Amino acid sequence: MSTAALAPSTITLNIAGGLATTSIVTMRMPFAGKITGATVAVTTAPVGSALTADLKVGSDVAAAFSIAAAATSAAGTLTAANCDFTEGALVSLDVSAVGSSTAGSNITVAFTVVEG
C-alpha cells in the first residue's frame, strides 16, 4: 500500500438554465474524503437580491454561498464539521433564493476534495 499523499481534486456540479428555489443537483461520491474549499458562479447575475445556495453532504450544509445582486460569483463559507463524507455519500447543490426581479441562471459550483 502506498503512503503517498493524494493530490486534491476539483469536482463541479451544474444546474443549467433559469434557477428556482426548487433547483437542486445531486451526485454520489465515489470515495471517502473531505471538502476543503468551494466556489460558485452563475452566467446571469441575480437582480434585486442575492442568490443563495448550499453545498450539502446528505442533509448537512458543508458550504453556504451568497452571490450578491448584480454579481456573478462568490466563495463558499465552509462548515468544517460537515465537510467529511463517506464513499457513497450524496453531495448536492441546493438553491434557496434566486434574486427578486431577475433570477440568476446557469449555476456551477466547484469544490475541492481530498480523498481519504
N, C-alpha and C positions, 0 to 999 in steps of 0.2 A: 504494500500500500504506500502510495506517495505521501510525503509530508509537505509537498509544495503548496504554497498558498494559491488559491484560485483568484483570478482577476475578477473585479466587479463586472456585472453585465447590466446593460440597459434594456428595459422592456418597455414597449409602448402599447397603449390602449387607445382606440379611436372611436368616436361617435360621429358619423358623417351627417351633414345636413343641419337644418334648424334644430335647436335644442329646446327641450321642455323639461319641466320638473320631474317627469317620469323617465327621462333618458338615463339609461344605465347599460354598461357593458361589463361582462364578467369573463374571467379566464381561470383555468385550473393550473396551479403552479406545478411544474414537472420535477421540482426538487425542493428540499427544505432550505431556508435561509433567512435573511434579514434585509428589510428595505432600509437603505442608507441615505436616500435623497429622492426628491420628486419635484417636477416642474410641470406646468400645464400651459397650453396655448390654444387660441381659437383663431380662425381666419376672419370672422366677423365679430367685432367688438360688441359687447353689450352696451345698450344706451339707456340712460335714465337711472340705473342702479347696477350694482355689482352682480357678476355671475359667480355663484359659489358651487363647489363640488367637493366630494370626499373620495379619497382612495381608501378602500376598506379591505381588511383581511377578515373574511367572514362578515360578521356584523359590526366589528370594531373599526373605528376610524384610525388609520395609520398615518394619513396626511390630509390636511384640510387646505383648500385653495379658495382664494377670493380674487377674481380678476375685476379690477375697478372699472366703472363705467368709462367707456372710450378706450380702454387698454386692451391689449391682445395676449398678455401673458402674465404669469405670476409664479413665484416659488411656493412650494408647499411647506406648511408648518407641520413637522413630524410629531407624532405622539409616540415617544420611544417605547412605551410599554406595549404598544400594539404593532410594532414593526416586524416581529418574528413571525414566521409562517412555517408550516409543515408541508411535506410533499403532499400534493393533492388539495391543498388549501385553495379556496376560491378567493380571488382578488378582483375587486370591482371598482369601476369609476362610476360614481353616483352623483348626478347633477341635482342640486336642490333649489337653485334660483338662476334665472337666465337673463336678467335685465328687465326694466319695466316698460320701455316703449319700443325697443328693438331687442330681440333675443340674440344672444351670441350663437355662432354656428361653427360646425366642424371642429370639435374639441379633440385634442390629443394630449394625453398625459405620458410623460416619460419618467420612469422610476428606475433607480439604480438598486441592484440587489447584490448581495454577497452570499454565495452558496455555503451551506454548512450548518 
